[in-house]
Amino acid sequence: MAWRIHEHILHGEIDNRTRGRVTGRIWLAGIAEPLVLDLEGDCHPDLAGCLLTFENPAPLPLTTRPPAAQQRGTAGEMTAARKVRVYDVPLDEAYTMSKRGEVPPEHMANALSIEWQSDLSGRVVVESTDYRLQVSEPVWRFTADEIAERERERRTREEDGDAFPTEEDSGDDDEESWDEFRCEQMLRESDMLSEKYGRLMEKYADHPDLERLIAHEMGWSRLEEALNDRAEPEEAGTEEEGDDETDADAEEDDDMDAARAAGFEDHSDFAEEPPDPAREGIDWVRDPDGDILHPVAKHARDALCSLFDDVKAGGEDLSETDDAIGEFVGDFMTLRVKLAAALGSLARGDRIMMDHGLTIAWLKRALEIHNQTLTSAAALDGHPLFPAEKLAYYRNELFSIREEVLVLIAQLRKGGR
């Protein structure tokens, strides 16, 4: 997975006027401070020795947390001359034309393509044909021999598997490297992808090629190819219509036969094993419905249930009729959900899914919601419909939950529970 931030960039600069070093600054829409680049390496020959400035004419504000402000690491591909094909019509219109057997108009264009590998943020990629670019005169240039040597080194790295990984081949067998910080990075990248996916769902909601359009714009090339392959026989009209239910049953049977042939068993009736009885009260407890959850998650659940009772005590649901109370209840609900999700694997003793680094990253995110909940609680000071003694009780509950989370994080960092 990589940070793909081109949509959110306002403007930036890449400076390779000092050999062996690439510096720069990149401003993101909605973020006050720029990303500051300090990278080892050089740009491609077209930008080597130059100062590149670029501007995005239509940036989208970044609503999720950005990459780390200090980007130190290694320069990867950095060029403003990557040749790509660009449609002359909108993407959805190009797909429609292709379905009719027409060739969408297109042209070759230079794309800005810059990437780097940073110590804190991993791989970061910027690719666009829409930016306005300005390149200074070079202070230095590669010789022909140096360009040839760079090309040989690039081919060697690719053959040895040392080139920057892509989303499709970025396997990582170093389990220890997946600490809480890398897990948190993964969650932030996932937030950005989810945000973009939501925008595309809204943009192409009524388009018949919704899945393929989204796969294309998300950069999911394998999925796009699979969808294209699947669509070809349907569009050609080569399949005969039949009983849909019979065909579906037959296809499911074929899938099951293939799974068994591959050595997979049917676990549809698999019953989850109960957690370790010796860890009851430590890693897990049961709620009144008999469901298993972590004690910290149960604490948040019980406090939330009490809050529900209080805001409905007078026969009116104040969370629906009063904005300030509704915001506090809503934040408390989100906190409870975040804690339950973060601690579910720990409570169930799921050794496959449980990872201390990922659990810590989730808990740190829950603490952000916790701070937001305290802020909405502060807005209820002196509220005529929310007595001071009740507000003090829920504040104490929130601080108690926070302390429990911090203790748990400390235990997980030490490798214990």
C-alpha positions in Angstrom: 0.0 0.0 0.0 1.3 3.5 -0.8 0.3 7.0 0.0 -1.2 8.4 -3.3 -1.7 12.1 -2.6 -1.8 13.7 -6.0 -5.5 14.7 -5.7 -4.9 16.6 -2.4 -1.8 18.6 -3.5 -2.1 22.3 -3.7 1.5 23.0 -5.0 5.0 21.9 -4.3 8.6 21.9 -5.3 11.3 19.3 -5.9 14.9 20.5 -5.8 17.8 18.3 -7.1 20.3 21.0 -7.7 22.6 19.3 -5.2 23.9 16.0 -6.5 22.8 13.0 -4.5 20.1 14.9 -2.6 16.5 15.7 -3.4 14.8 18.2 -1.2 11.4 19.8 -1.5 8.1 20.9 0.1 4.6 19.8 -0.8 1.5 21.6 0.5 -1.7 19.6 0.8 -5.2 21.2 0.7 -6.7 21.5 4.2 -3.3 21.0 5.9 -1.4 24.1 7.2 2.2 22.8 7.2 3.8 21.3 4.1 5.5 17.9 3.8 9.3 18.5 3.9 11.4 16.2 1.8 15.0 15.3 2.5 15.9 12.3 0.3 19.0 10.5 -0.8 19.3 10.0 -4.6 18.8 12.0 -7.7 15.9 12.7 -10.1 15.7 11.2 -13.6 17.8 12.9 -16.3 15.0 15.3 -17.3 14.9 16.8 -13.8 18.4 16.1 -12.6 20.1 19.3 -11.5 16.8 21.3 -11.7 14.2 22.9 -9.5 10.7 21.7 -10.3 7.7 23.6 -9.2 4.2 22.3 -9.7 0.6 23.3 -9.0 -2.6 21.3 -9.0 -5.5 23.3 -10.6 -8.2 21.4 -8.8 -7.1 20.1 -5.4 -9.3 18.1 -3.1 -9.1 18.9 0.7 -7.5 16.2 2.7 -9.9 15.3 5.5 -7.9 12.3 6.9 -4.6 12.6 8.8 -1.7 13.4 6.4 1.6 11.6 6.1 4.4 12.5 8.5 5.5 16.1 8.0 9.2 15.2 7.8 9.8 12.9 4.8 13.3 11.5 5.1 14.3 8.5 3.0 15.2 7.5 -0.5 14.2 9.0 -3.9 12.6 6.7 -6.4 11.2 7.6 -9.8 11.2 11.4 -10.2 10.4 12.5 -13.7 8.1 14.9 -15.5 8.4 13.1 -18.8 6.7 9.7 -18.3 4.7 9.0 -21.4 1.1 7.9 -20.8 -2.1 7.7 -22.8 -4.8 10.2 -21.9 -8.4 10.1 -23.0 -9.8 13.3 -24.6 -13.2 12.6 -23.1 -14.3 11.8 -19.5 -13.5 8.3 -18.3 -17.2 7.2 -18.1 -17.8 8.4 -21.7 -14.7 6.5 -22.9 -16.0 3.3 -21.3 -19.4 3.8 -23.0 -17.7 4.4 -26.4 -15.7 1.2 -25.9 -18.8 -0.8 -25.2 -20.3 0.4 -28.4 -17.2 -0.8 -30.3 -15.9 2.8 -30.8 -12.3 3.9 -30.1 -12.3 6.8 -27.5 -10.1 9.7 -28.7 -6.8 9.9 -26.8 -3.3 11.3 -27.0 0.1 10.8 -25.5 1.0 13.1 -22.7 3.9 13.8 -20.3 3.0 12.8 -16.7 4.6 14.0 -13.6 5.6 10.9 -11.6 7.5 11.2 -8.4 7.9 8.7 -5.6 10.0 8.1 -2.6 10.4 5.7 0.3 10.4 7.5 3.7 11.3 6.2 7.1 8.0 7.1 8.7 5.5 7.0 5.9 6.7 4.2 3.7 6.1 4.6 -0.1 4.6 7.9 -1.3 3.5 8.4 -4.9 2.4 11.5 -6.9 1.2 10.9 -10.5 -0.7 13.4 -12.6 -1.0 14.8 -16.1 -3.0 17.8 -14.9 -0.4 19.7 -12.9 1.1 23.0 -14.1 4.8 22.5 -14.1 7.8 24.8 -14.3 11.4 23.5 -14.5 14.5 25.6 -14.0 17.7 25.4 -16.1 19.9 22.5 -14.8 22.8 23.2 -12.5 24.4 19.9 -13.5 23.6 17.0 -15.9 24.3 13.3 -16.0 26.8 12.2 -18.6 25.8 9.6 -21.2 27.8 7.0 -19.3 26.1 7.9 -16.1 22.7 7.6 -17.7 23.6 4.2 -19.1 24.8 3.1 -15.6 21.6 4.3 -14.0 19.6 2.2 -16.4 21.7 -0.9 -15.7 21.3 -0.4 -12.0 17.5 0.0 -12.4 17.3 -3.3 -14.4 19.4 -5.0 -11.8 17.3 -3.8 -8.9 14.1 -5.0 -10.7 15.7 -8.4 -11.4 16.8 -8.7 -7.7 13.4 -7.5 -6.4 14.9 -4.4 -4.8 12.9 -1.8 -6.7 10.2 0.0 -4.9 7.3 -2.4 -4.4 3.8 -1.8 -5.8 0.5 -2.6 -4.2 0.4 -5.8 -6.2 3.8 -7.2 -5.1 4.5 -5.5 -1.8 4.7 -8.7 0.3 6.5 -8.2 3.5 7.7 -11.2 5.5 9.4 -9.2 8.2 6.7 -9.5 10.9 8.7 -7.6 13.5 8.7 -4.5 11.2 4.9 -4.2 11.6 5.1 -2.3 14.8 2.4 0.1 16.1 3.7 3.0 14.0 3.6 1.1 10.7 0.2 -0.3 11.6 -1.0 3.2 12.3 0.4 4.3 8.9 -1.5 1.5 7.2 -4.8 2.6 8.9 -4.2 6.2 7.7 -3.6 5.1 4.1 -6.8 3.0 4.4 -8.7 6.1 5.4 -7.5 7.9 2.3 -8.5 5.0 0.1 -11.9 4.8 1.7 -12.5 8.5 1.3 -11.6 8.3 -2.4 -13.7 5.2 -2.9 -16.7 7.0 -1.4 -16.3 10.0 -3.7 -16.1 7.6 -6.7 -19.2 5.7 -5.6 -21.1 9.0 -5.5 -19.7 10.2 -8.8 -20.5 7.0 -10.8 -23.5 5.8 -8.7 -25.9 5.4 -11.7 -23.3 4.4 -14.3 -23.6 0.8 -15.7 -19.8 0.3 -15.6 -19.6 1.5 -11.9 -17.2 -1.3 -10.8 -14.8 -0.9 -13.7 -14.7 2.8 -13.5 -13.9 2.7 -9.8 -11.3 0.0 -10.3 -9.6 2.1 -13.0 -9.5 5.3 -10.9 -8.4 3.5 -7.7 -5.5 2.0 -9.6 -6.7 -1.6 -9.1 -5.4 -2.8 -12.4 -5.9 -6.5 -11.7 -9.5 -6.0 -10.7 -10.1 -3.9 -13.7 -8.7 -6.6 -16.0 -10.8 -9.2 -14.3 -13.9 -7.1 -14.7 -13.1 -6.5 -18.4 -12.6 -10.2 -18.9 -15.8 -11.1 -17.2 -17.8 -8.5 -19.1 -16.6 -9.6 -22.6 -18.8 -12.7 -23.0 -21.8 -10.9 -21.5 -21.4 -8.0 -23.9 -20.9 -10.3 -26.8 -24.1 -12.1 -26.1 -22.5 -15.5 -26.3 -24.1 -16.9 -23.1 -27.5 -18.5 -23.3 -30.2 -17.4 -20.9 -31.4 -20.1 -18.5 -32.8 -20.7 -15.1 -30.9 -18.2 -13.0 -31.3 -20.1 -9.8 -30.1 -23.4 -11.4 -27.1 -21.6 -12.9 -26.2 -20.0 -9.6 -26.5 -23.3 -7.7 -24.4 -25.0 -10.3 -21.8 -22.3 -10.1 -21.7 -22.5 -6.3 -21.3 -26.3 -6.5 -18.4 -25.8 -9.0 -16.8 -23.4 -6.6 -17.1 -25.8 -3.7 -15.7 -28.7 -5.7 -12.7 -26.5 -6.7 -12.2 -25.4 -3.1 -12.2 -29.1 -1.9 -9.8 -30.0 -4.7 -7.5 -27.3 -3.6 -7.5 -28.8 -0.1 -9.9 -26.3 1.6 -12.6 -27.6 3.8 -16.1 -26.3 4.4 -16.1 -24.4 7.7 -19.6 -22.8 7.2 -20.8 -24.5 10.4 -17.5 -23.8 12.3 -18.1 -22.8 15.9 -15.7 -20.3 17.4 -13.7 -21.8 20.2 -14.3 -20.2 23.6 -11.5 -18.0 25.0 -9.0 -19.2 27.6 -10.9 -19.6 30.9 -7.8 -18.6 32.8 -7.9 -15.1 31.1 -11.5 -14.4 32.1 -11.7 -11.0 33.8 -8.4 -10.1 32.3 -8.8 -10.4 28.5 -12.5 -11.1 28.3 -15.8 -11.0 30.1 -19.4 -11.6 29.0 -22.0 -8.9 28.7 -25.7 -9.5 29.9 -26.5 -11.1 26.5 -23.6 -13.6 26.9 -21.4 -12.0 24.2 -17.7 -12.0 24.8 -15.9 -8.6 24.9 -12.8 -7.1 26.5 -13.3 -5.6 30.0 -12.3 -2.1 28.7 -14.9 -2.4 25.9 -17.5 -3.5 28.5 -16.7 -0.5 30.7 -17.4 1.8 27.7 -20.5 -0.2 26.8 -21.9 0.0 30.4 -21.2 3.7 30.6 -22.9 4.3 27.3 -26.0 2.3 28.3 -26.2 4.4 31.5 -26.0 7.6 29.4 -28.8 6.3 27.1 -31.0 5.8 30.2 -30.2 9.3 31.5 -30.9 11.2 28.3 -34.3 9.3 28.0 -35.3 9.5 31.6 -37.8 12.2 31.2 -39.7 10.5 28.4 -37.9 12.5 25.7 -34.8 11.5 23.9 -32.6 14.5 24.5 -29.9 13.2 22.2 -32.4 13.8 19.3 -33.8 17.1 20.4 -30.7 18.9 21.8 -27.7 19.3 19.5 -25.1 19.6 22.3 -26.3 16.5 24.1 -26.7 14.6 20.8 -23.1 15.4 19.9 -21.9 14.1 23.3 -23.9 10.9 23.0 -22.8 10.4 19.4 -19.1 10.8 20.3 -19.5 8.4 23.2 -21.1 5.8 20.9 -18.2 6.1 18.4 -15.7 5.6 21.3 -17.5 2.5 22.4 -17.5 1.1 18.8 -13.8 1.9 18.3 -12.8 0.2 21.6 -14.9 -2.9 20.8 -13.3 -3.2 17.3 -9.8 -2.6 18.7 -10.1 -5.2 21.5 -12.3 -7.9 19.9 -9.4 -10.1 18.8 -7.7 -9.8 22.2 -10.9 -10.7 24.0 -11.5 -13.8 21.8 -7.9 -14.9 22.0 -7.7 -15.0 18.2 -4.1 -15.8 17.7 -4.4 -15.5 13.9 -5.9 -12.0 13.9 -4.4 -10.6 17.0 -1.4 -8.4 16.5 -0.2 -6.2 19.3 1.1 -3.5 16.9 -2.2 -3.3 15.2 -4.2 -3.3 18.4 -2.1 -0.5 19.8 -2.6 1.5 16.6 -6.4 1.0 16.9 -6.3 2.0 20.6 -4.4 5.2 19.8 -7.1 6.0 17.3 -9.7 5.3 19.9 -7.9 7.8 22.2 -8.4 10.5 19.5 -12.1 9.8 19.7 -11.9 9.9 23.5 -10.4 13.4 23.3 -13.2 14.5 21.0 -15.8 13.0 23.5 -14.2 15.0 26.3 -14.5 18.1 24.2 -18.2 17.6 23.5 -18.7 16.9 27.3 -17.1 20.2 28.1 -19.7 21.9 25.9 -22.3 20.7 28.4 -21.0 22.7 31.3 -23.9 24.7 32.7 -26.4 23.0 30.3 -29.9 23.3 31.8 -31.0 19.8 30.6 -27.8 18.0 31.7 -27.2 18.3 35.5 -23.7 19.0 36.7 -23.5 15.9 38.8 -24.3 13.7 35.8 -21.7 15.4 33.7 -19.1 14.9 36.4 -20.0 11.2 36.6 -19.5 10.7 32.8 -16.3 12.7 32.8 -15.0 10.4 35.6 -16.0 7.4 33.5 -14.2 8.8 30.5 -11.0 9.5 32.5 -11.2 6.0 34.0 -11.6 4.4 30.5 -8.6 6.5 29.2 -6.4 5.3 32.1 -7.4 1.6 31.4 -6.5 2.1 27.7 -3.1 3.6 28.5 -2.3 0.8 30.9 -3.3 -1.7 28.3 -1.1 -0.1 25.6 1.9 -0.1 28.0 1.3 -3.8 28.6 1.0 -4.6 24.9 4.2 -2.7 24.2 6.0 -4.9 26.6 4.7 -7.9 24.8 2.3 -8.9 27.6 -1.3 -8.7 28.3 
